[in-house]
Structures are given as C-alpha cells and as structure tokens.
Amino acid sequence: MLKRPRQIIAIGGGMFSMEPDNGLLDKYILNLVPKAKPKICFLGTASNDGIEYREMFYNFFDKLPCIPTHLSFLEPPKNIEKFILEQDIIHVGGGNTKLIMETWKKFRVDKIMRKAWNEGIILTGMSAGAICWFEDGITNPSPGELRRLQCLGFLKGSFCPHYDDRVELRQAYQKLILNGILKDGYGVEDGAAIHFIENMPAKVITSRPNAKAFKVRKYRNRISELQIDSIYLGKISDLEQSAVTQNNEDVLNTAVSFIENINKHDLDGLFKLMTDDHKFIDSMGIVISGKREMRKAWQSYFKWFPDYNITLLHTLLTDDSVAFFGIAKGTFDSNLTNEGNKFEIPASWRAKIKDKKISEWQAIADNEVVRDILTKHDKLAFIKAQIESRLIRK
C-alpha cells in the first residue's frame, strides 16, 4: 500500500453544486487518487443533510469514473469510523460551519477526520466545508453579524470563501483579522481552490480563468492582500466521457501496480509488467533497453538502496501514459550507516503503457545527492558492483 501525504483542497465556491457544466475542480480532485475508480463520500452536514444537495452530488459524480456515496447524520452507518476510513476522498458541502462543528463533535467525527487525514484520505470542502479544516472560521449568529468560530485546526490560520461574490463577507473578514479576532488566512473566490499538502499551500487551481485566491494578513495596522499565483485547469464539460475510458483505467492500474512493485522491491512483479522492448530513461537521458537488462539494473539498485521508496503526491493521466509527481527516498547499504547515507528528493516518473504493460519508464529528479552518496562510498560501491556482476553472470 502506497504511503500518501496529508492533503486538503479548500474551495472558495464551485464544484458540482455551483458549476454543474464545468467539472474542472471535481475532476482535479478525483485525479489525485491513483485509482481507476476512487471512492468519494459527500457530507451535507452544513445543510442539515438536505436531500436536494445530496442529489446534486449523485447526479454529477454518477457520470464520472468513481464510486460516490454519502454520510448522513440523520441516518448514520453503524460504524461511522469504519465507513469514513474506507473512503479515498471526503467532500464537505457548504452551508452552516457551526452546524458542522456541533454535529461532528457529537458523533466524534472531528477525531475521525483527523485520523482520516493522517492516513492520507483526501479532505475537500466548499465554503463552510472548506472553513472547517482551519484553526479559525467565521459564523453569523444573527443577520449582519460575523464572529470567530473555532474549527478543527488541521490547517493554520483562517479561511474566507466567496471572496469576490459577497462584498460584506470580505469586508467583515478583513475587519476581524485587523482587530486581532481572526488569525491571518486566505480569501478565496468562487471557482478557485487551494491545494494544501501537509500544512503548506502547494498551489491554487481554478475552474474559471479569472478566479483568484489571496493571502490575507495584518501588516502595520493595515490589511495586506497578496494574490497567489494560480493554474487555470481549462474548460472541460462534465458530460465528456473521454476523461477516463476503460483504456485509461487499464493505463492507470498498470502504472500504479508498477510503483507498488518498486516499493515492495518485487523483481518478478516488475519483470512481468515490462514489455519485451521495455525502455528505461534516467534524468540524464541515459537509456537502458530490454526487460532483462532492466531486471539486472533494478536488482543492483535495490541492493544499493534496500529501503528505496516512492511516495506519490499527484497524478496526471493521458490516453496511454501516466505522470506521477512525488518523493523518492532511500539509504545507501553501507556498514557505516548515518544520515549522510540517506536521500529524500522531489521526483517525477512517466510511464507509457502498451497492452497493459510498461513500454517506457522515465525517472526525472535532481540526483546530485544520490551521486554524492555513491561517490562518498565509491570503493564500497565498486566492490558491490563487481560482486553483482559476477552473480548476474552466474
């Protein structure tokens, strides 16, 4: 099982309930899970588990390659924790943030959500469903009045949705920060979302060309708004079926299986997933051709780095290829094991699939730290290589 990072996508406004003919943010979130059909669960707690909101969820996601379900606290499952931890994505709808906090605490779901987050289940939410993940939220106990609401605190600071659509909300949010009632935070417009990996904002993605997100903070007794660079995901109709066809499912499953075998150091599993003319391309453009040659190469690499492991952060899928972005790490197998023998580097991988097998595998990373480790232990590495060569010839 691949170890996945903690991720939260906080949405200012949009997705299936506000943009049913768009689908960009919805599909972006689904594509974060390296599965052909991820399980996505809708929580309409903020709208008191209203049926109409839930039906909008099913009407949209029933058309996509996923397994949609929902959690209603009016009719909760017998084992709520088990149900939540079986999901790949938890999406929380908009409405009343205070109602989310009160209901979740009553059912101990606040603690279950932290466990889900720590286990790598992707948490998402729109409006109130985004506010709940932060330290500070905003609530309106009476018309025209906004107050601070203590939320889950998975993410630092505060969050304000609908930053372009509701002027009074934007002004009140800034005033609360200026008066020291709310912590600094993020103002996010409709059609924009911030993707957090661990506690850091990794990027802003948008379903509308001009949607924006801002870092909002108090600076010298004034409010500072710093616009965060964003990525427009491009126009895609939610009715298009080309996003993930059966062929796409085969492509993704094959690539994920290959990474799982890498993490298990399963040479036989890797060998079975390679085409006869399999090609490996490293970061310097060096090419190794043939599945038998690559079996030898993987065997040597696993002996040099016996704990080599890949952690996935993001996945992009095309008709016959998959791109993975993540972290590669390992420890050189030296008798003098210390921190200087370890590496942990950002990396990406590209897999090209043919007939449910890997025809090309490309690794892209700054391997200078790995080369330094091998240079540091050049004598040992040379001896190991000689022994490996003899074993292979036998």
VEXDREN-2710 file (C-alpha; in Angstrom, 1 decimal):
% VEXDREN-2710
k/r/px/py/pz
1/MET/0.0/0.0/0.0
2/LEU/1.5/3.4/-1.0
3/LYS/2.0/5.9/1.7
4/ARG/0.2/9.0/0.8
5/PRO/0.7/12.6/2.1
6/ARG/-2.0/14.5/4.0
7/GLN/-4.0/16.6/1.6
8/ILE/-6.8/19.2/1.8
9/ILE/-8.4/21.1/-1.1
10/ALA/-10.2/24.2/0.3
11/ILE/-12.6/25.6/-2.2
12/GLY/-14.0/29.2/-2.2
13/GLY/-17.1/28.2/-4.2
14/GLY/-17.9/26.0/-7.1
15/MET/-17.9/22.3/-8.0
16/PHE/-21.0/20.3/-8.8
17/SER/-23.4/22.5/-6.8
18/MET/-22.4/25.8/-8.4
19/GLU/-20.8/24.7/-11.7
20/PRO/-22.5/21.6/-12.9
21/ASP/-21.5/22.3/-16.5
22/ASN/-17.8/22.7/-15.7
23/GLY/-16.4/19.9/-13.6
24/LEU/-12.8/21.0/-13.5
25/LEU/-12.3/21.1/-9.8
26/ASP/-14.3/17.9/-9.3
27/LYS/-12.1/16.0/-11.8
28/TYR/-8.9/17.5/-10.4
29/ILE/-9.7/16.1/-7.0
30/LEU/-10.6/12.7/-8.4
31/ASN/-7.4/12.5/-10.3
32/LEU/-5.4/13.0/-7.1
33/VAL/-6.2/9.4/-6.2
34/PRO/-4.1/6.8/-8.2
35/LYS/-7.1/4.5/-8.7
36/ALA/-9.4/3.9/-11.7
37/LYS/-12.5/4.4/-9.5
38/PRO/-11.8/6.3/-6.3
39/LYS/-14.4/6.3/-3.5
40/ILE/-15.7/9.8/-2.9
41/CYS/-18.1/10.5/0.1
42/PHE/-20.3/13.5/0.4
43/LEU/-21.2/15.1/3.8
44/GLY/-24.0/17.6/3.7
45/THR/-23.8/18.3/7.4
46/ALA/-23.6/22.1/6.9
47/SER/-27.0/22.0/5.1
48/ASN/-28.6/19.7/7.7
49/ASP/-28.2/16.7/5.4
50/GLY/-30.6/18.1/2.8
51/ILE/-31.7/15.7/0.2
52/GLU/-31.6/18.2/-2.7
53/TYR/-27.9/18.9/-2.2
54/ARG/-27.1/15.2/-2.0
55/GLU/-29.0/14.6/-5.2
56/MET/-26.9/17.2/-7.0
57/PHE/-23.8/15.3/-5.8
58/TYR/-25.0/12.0/-7.1
59/ASN/-26.3/13.5/-10.4
60/PHE/-22.8/14.8/-11.1
61/PHE/-20.5/12.0/-9.8
62/ASP/-22.6/9.1/-11.1
63/LYS/-21.4/10.2/-14.6
64/LEU/-17.7/10.0/-13.6
65/PRO/-15.3/7.1/-13.0
66/CYS/-15.7/7.0/-9.3
67/ILE/-17.7/5.3/-6.5
68/PRO/-19.9/8.0/-4.9
69/THR/-21.5/7.6/-1.5
70/HIS/-22.7/9.9/1.3
71/LEU/-22.7/10.1/5.1
72/SER/-25.9/11.5/6.7
73/PHE/-26.1/12.0/10.4
74/LEU/-29.9/11.7/10.2
75/GLU/-29.3/8.1/9.3
76/PRO/-25.7/7.3/10.2
77/PRO/-24.0/4.0/9.5
78/LYS/-23.5/1.7/12.5
79/ASN/-19.7/2.2/12.4
80/ILE/-19.0/5.7/11.3
81/GLU/-15.3/5.5/11.7
82/LYS/-15.0/2.4/9.6
83/PHE/-17.2/4.0/6.9
84/ILE/-15.1/7.1/6.7
85/LEU/-11.8/5.4/6.7
86/GLU/-12.9/3.2/3.7
87/GLN/-13.1/6.3/1.5
88/ASP/-10.5/7.8/-0.7
89/ILE/-12.0/11.4/-0.7
90/ILE/-14.2/13.1/1.8
91/HIS/-16.1/16.2/0.4
92/VAL/-17.9/18.5/2.7
93/GLY/-20.6/20.7/1.3
94/GLY/-21.4/24.4/2.1
95/GLY/-23.8/25.9/4.5
96/ASN/-23.5/26.5/8.2
97/THR/-20.0/25.9/9.6
98/LYS/-21.2/26.0/13.2
99/LEU/-23.6/23.1/12.4
100/ILE/-20.6/21.1/11.1
101/MET/-18.6/21.6/14.3
102/GLU/-21.5/20.8/16.6
103/THR/-22.6/17.7/14.8
104/TRP/-19.2/16.3/14.2
105/LYS/-18.2/16.7/17.9
106/LYS/-21.4/15.0/18.9
107/PHE/-20.5/11.9/16.8
108/ARG/-16.8/12.2/17.5
109/VAL/-16.3/12.7/13.7
110/ASP/-13.8/15.6/14.4
111/LYS/-11.4/13.0/15.8
112/ILE/-12.2/10.5/13.0
113/MET/-11.5/13.2/10.3
114/ARG/-8.0/13.8/11.8
115/LYS/-7.3/10.1/11.6
116/ALA/-8.5/10.0/8.0
117/TRP/-6.3/13.0/7.2
118/ASN/-3.3/11.3/8.8
119/GLU/-3.9/8.2/6.8
120/GLY/-3.8/10.1/3.5
121/ILE/-7.6/10.2/2.7
122/ILE/-8.1/13.4/0.7
123/LEU/-10.3/16.0/2.5
124/THR/-12.1/18.6/0.5
125/GLY/-14.8/21.1/1.0
126/MET/-16.6/24.2/-0.4
127/SER/-17.4/27.3/1.6
128/ALA/-18.4/26.1/5.1
129/GLY/-16.9/22.7/4.1
130/ALA/-13.6/24.4/3.5
131/ILE/-13.6/26.7/6.6
132/CYS/-14.0/23.7/8.9
133/TRP/-10.4/22.4/8.3
134/PHE/-8.8/25.6/9.5
135/GLU/-8.0/27.0/13.0
136/ASP/-10.4/30.0/12.7
137/GLY/-13.7/30.1/11.0
138/ILE/-16.5/32.7/10.7
139/THR/-20.1/32.3/11.7
140/ASN/-23.1/34.6/11.6
141/PRO/-25.3/34.0/14.7
142/SER/-27.6/36.8/13.6
143/PRO/-28.1/38.7/10.3
144/GLY/-25.3/41.1/9.5
145/GLU/-23.1/39.8/12.4
146/LEU/-20.0/37.7/11.9
147/ARG/-18.0/36.1/14.7
148/ARG/-15.0/33.8/15.1
149/LEU/-15.7/30.1/15.2
150/GLN/-13.0/27.7/16.5
151/CYS/-12.7/24.9/13.9
152/LEU/-10.7/21.7/13.5
153/GLY/-7.2/23.3/13.2
154/PHE/-5.8/20.8/10.6
155/LEU/-4.7/23.9/8.7
156/LYS/-3.2/27.0/10.2
157/GLY/-4.9/30.4/10.1
158/SER/-8.4/31.3/8.8
159/PHE/-10.4/31.0/5.6
160/CYS/-13.0/33.1/3.8
161/PRO/-14.9/31.7/0.9
162/HIS/-16.9/33.6/-1.8
163/TYR/-14.3/36.3/-1.6
164/ASP/-15.5/38.0/-4.8
165/ASP/-19.2/37.3/-4.6
166/ARG/-20.1/38.7/-1.2
167/VAL/-18.5/42.1/-0.5
168/GLU/-19.9/42.3/3.0
169/LEU/-18.3/39.0/3.9
170/ARG/-14.9/40.1/2.5
171/GLN/-15.0/43.4/4.5
172/ALA/-16.1/41.7/7.7
173/TYR/-13.3/39.0/7.3
174/GLN/-10.7/41.7/6.9
175/LYS/-12.0/43.7/9.9
176/LEU/-11.9/40.6/12.1
177/ILE/-8.2/40.0/11.1
178/LEU/-7.4/43.7/11.6
179/ASN/-8.9/43.6/15.1
180/GLY/-6.9/40.5/16.0
181/ILE/-10.0/38.3/16.4
182/LEU/-9.1/36.0/13.5
183/LYS/-5.7/34.8/12.6
184/ASP/-4.2/35.7/9.2
185/GLY/-5.6/33.5/6.4
186/TYR/-6.9/33.1/2.9
187/GLY/-9.6/34.8/0.9
188/VAL/-10.7/32.5/-2.0
189/GLU/-13.1/33.5/-4.8
190/ASP/-15.7/31.3/-6.4
191/GLY/-14.1/28.9/-8.9
192/ALA/-10.8/28.8/-7.0
193/ALA/-9.3/26.3/-4.6
194/ILE/-6.1/26.0/-2.6
195/HIS/-4.5/22.6/-2.6
196/PHE/-2.7/22.0/0.7
197/ILE/-0.1/19.2/1.1
198/GLU/0.6/18.7/4.8
199/ASN/0.2/22.2/6.2
200/MET/1.5/24.1/3.2
201/PRO/-0.4/25.6/0.3
202/ALA/1.1/23.7/-2.6
203/LYS/-0.9/25.5/-5.4
204/VAL/-4.0/27.3/-6.3
205/ILE/-6.2/25.8/-9.1
206/THR/-9.2/27.4/-10.7
207/SER/-12.2/26.4/-12.8
208/ARG/-12.6/29.9/-14.1
209/PRO/-10.0/31.9/-16.0
210/ASN/-10.0/34.9/-13.7
211/ALA/-10.7/33.3/-10.3
212/LYS/-8.3/34.3/-7.6
213/ALA/-7.1/33.4/-4.1
214/PHE/-5.3/35.8/-1.7
215/LYS/-3.1/35.5/1.3
216/VAL/-4.8/38.0/3.8
217/ARG/-2.9/39.3/6.8
218/LYS/-2.5/42.2/9.1
219/TYR/0.6/44.3/8.4
220/ARG/1.4/47.5/10.2
221/ASN/-2.2/48.0/11.3
222/ARG/-3.5/47.6/7.7
223/ILE/-4.8/44.6/5.8
224/SER/-2.5/43.2/3.1
225/GLU/-3.9/41.1/0.3
226/LEU/-1.3/39.1/-1.7
227/GLN/-2.7/37.3/-4.7
228/ILE/-1.4/33.8/-5.0
229/ASP/-0.3/32.5/-8.5
230/SER/-2.9/30.2/-9.8
231/ILE/-3.3/27.5/-12.5
232/TYR/-6.4/27.6/-14.7
233/LEU/-7.5/24.0/-15.3
234/GLY/-9.1/24.7/-18.7
235/LYS/-12.7/24.2/-19.9
236/ILE/-13.9/20.6/-19.7
237/SER/-17.6/19.6/-19.8
238/ASP/-18.7/17.3/-17.0
239/LEU/-20.5/15.2/-19.7
240/GLU/-17.4/14.4/-21.6
241/GLN/-16.6/10.7/-21.2
242/SER/-13.1/10.9/-22.6
243/ALA/-11.6/11.9/-19.3
244/VAL/-11.2/8.3/-18.1
245/THR/-12.3/5.5/-20.5
246/GLN/-11.7/1.8/-19.9
247/ASN/-8.3/2.1/-21.6
248/ASN/-7.5/4.9/-19.2
249/GLU/-8.4/2.6/-16.3
250/ASP/-6.0/0.0/-17.6
251/VAL/-3.3/2.5/-18.1
252/LEU/-3.6/3.9/-14.6
253/ASN/-3.9/0.4/-12.9
254/THR/-0.8/-0.8/-14.7
255/ALA/1.3/2.2/-13.7
256/VAL/0.2/2.1/-10.1
257/SER/1.0/-1.7/-9.9
258/PHE/4.5/-0.9/-11.3
259/ILE/5.1/1.6/-8.5
260/GLU/3.7/-0.8/-5.9
261/ASN/6.2/-3.4/-7.1
262/ILE/9.0/-0.9/-6.9
263/ASN/8.1/-0.1/-3.3
264/LYS/8.0/-3.9/-2.5
265/HIS/11.3/-4.4/-4.4
266/ASP/9.5/-7.2/-6.2
267/LEU/11.7/-8.0/-9.2
268/ASP/9.4/-10.7/-10.5
269/GLY/6.4/-8.3/-10.4
270/LEU/8.3/-5.6/-12.2
271/PHE/9.6/-8.1/-14.8
272/LYS/6.0/-9.3/-15.6
273/LEU/4.8/-5.7/-16.1
274/MET/7.6/-4.8/-18.7
275/THR/7.2/-5.2/-22.4
276/ASP/10.0/-7.2/-24.1
277/ASP/11.3/-4.0/-25.6
278/HIS/10.9/-2.1/-22.3
279/LYS/12.9/1.2/-22.2
280/PHE/14.2/3.0/-19.1
281/ILE/15.3/6.7/-19.4
282/ASP/17.1/8.3/-16.4
283/SER/17.4/12.0/-15.5
284/MET/20.5/12.4/-17.7
285/GLY/18.8/10.9/-20.8
286/ILE/20.7/7.6/-20.5
287/VAL/18.6/4.8/-21.9
288/ILE/18.6/1.1/-20.9
289/SER/16.6/-1.2/-23.3
290/GLY/15.2/-4.6/-22.7
291/LYS/13.3/-6.1/-19.8
292/ARG/16.1/-8.5/-18.8
293/GLU/18.7/-5.7/-18.7
294/MET/16.3/-3.6/-16.5
295/ARG/15.7/-6.5/-14.2
296/LYS/19.5/-6.6/-13.5
297/ALA/19.5/-2.8/-13.1
298/TRP/16.7/-2.9/-10.6
299/GLN/18.3/-5.7/-8.7
300/SER/21.5/-3.7/-8.3
301/TYR/19.7/-0.6/-7.3
302/PHE/17.6/-2.4/-4.6
303/LYS/20.8/-3.8/-3.1
304/TRP/22.5/-0.4/-3.0
305/PHE/19.3/1.2/-1.6
306/PRO/17.4/-1.6/0.2
307/ASP/14.8/0.8/1.6
308/TYR/14.2/2.7/-1.7
309/ASN/10.6/4.0/-1.7
310/ILE/8.3/6.3/-3.7
311/THR/5.6/8.5/-2.2
312/LEU/3.1/9.9/-4.7
313/LEU/1.7/13.4/-4.4
314/HIS/0.0/13.9/-7.7
315/THR/-1.1/12.0/-10.8
316/LEU/-1.8/13.1/-14.4
317/LEU/-3.4/10.7/-16.9
318/THR/-3.5/10.7/-20.7
319/ASP/-4.6/8.1/-23.2
320/ASP/-1.5/5.9/-23.0
321/SER/0.7/7.5/-20.3
322/VAL/0.7/8.4/-16.6
323/ALA/2.8/11.0/-14.9
324/PHE/3.5/10.8/-11.2
325/PHE/4.9/13.5/-9.0
326/GLY/6.2/12.8/-5.6
327/ILE/9.2/12.0/-3.3
328/ALA/11.9/9.4/-3.7
329/LYS/14.0/8.3/-0.8
330/GLY/16.4/5.7/0.3
331/THR/19.5/4.8/2.3
332/PHE/22.8/3.5/0.9
333/ASP/23.5/0.0/2.1
334/SER/26.8/0.8/3.9
335/ASN/28.2/-0.7/7.1
336/LEU/28.7/2.9/8.2
337/THR/25.0/3.9/8.2
338/ASN/24.4/7.5/9.1
339/GLU/22.3/10.5/8.0
340/GLY/24.9/11.2/5.2
341/ASN/23.8/8.0/3.5
342/LYS/20.2/9.0/3.2
343/PHE/18.4/10.9/0.4
344/GLU/14.9/12.3/0.1
345/ILE/14.3/14.2/-3.1
346/PRO/11.4/15.6/-5.2
347/ALA/11.0/13.4/-8.3
348/SER/8.6/12.6/-11.1
349/TRP/8.1/9.5/-13.2
350/ARG/6.5/8.9/-16.6
351/ALA/5.0/5.5/-17.6
352/LYS/4.0/4.7/-21.2
353/ILE/1.6/1.7/-21.4
354/LYS/1.2/-0.8/-24.2
355/ASP/-1.1/-3.8/-23.8
356/LYS/-1.3/-3.4/-20.0
357/LYS/2.5/-3.4/-19.7
358/ILE/5.1/-0.7/-19.2
359/SER/6.9/0.0/-22.5
360/GLU/8.7/3.1/-21.2
361/TRP/9.6/4.2/-17.7
362/GLN/11.3/7.6/-17.2
363/ALA/12.6/8.9/-13.9
364/ILE/13.2/12.7/-13.6
365/ALA/14.9/14.0/-10.5
366/ASP/17.9/16.0/-9.3
367/ASN/20.1/13.0/-8.4
368/GLU/23.1/15.0/-7.3
369/VAL/22.6/14.0/-3.7
370/VAL/22.4/10.3/-4.8
371/ARG/25.6/10.7/-6.8
372/ASP/27.3/12.3/-3.8
373/ILE/26.4/9.3/-1.7
374/LEU/27.7/6.9/-4.2
375/THR/30.9/9.0/-4.6
376/LYS/31.4/9.1/-0.9
377/HIS/31.2/5.3/-0.8
378/ASP/32.9/4.7/-4.2
379/LYS/35.1/1.9/-3.1
380/LEU/32.3/0.0/-1.5
381/ALA/30.0/0.7/-4.4
382/PHE/32.7/-0.6/-6.8
383/ILE/33.1/-3.8/-4.8
384/LYS/29.3/-4.3/-4.7
385/ALA/29.1/-3.7/-8.5
386/GLN/31.8/-6.3/-9.1
387/ILE/30.1/-8.9/-6.9
388/GLU/26.8/-8.1/-8.5
389/SER/28.3/-8.6/-12.0
390/ARG/29.7/-12.0/-11.0
391/LEU/26.3/-13.0/-9.5
392/ILE/24.5/-11.9/-12.7
393/ARG/26.9/-13.8/-15.0
394/LYS/26.3/-17.0/-12.9
END
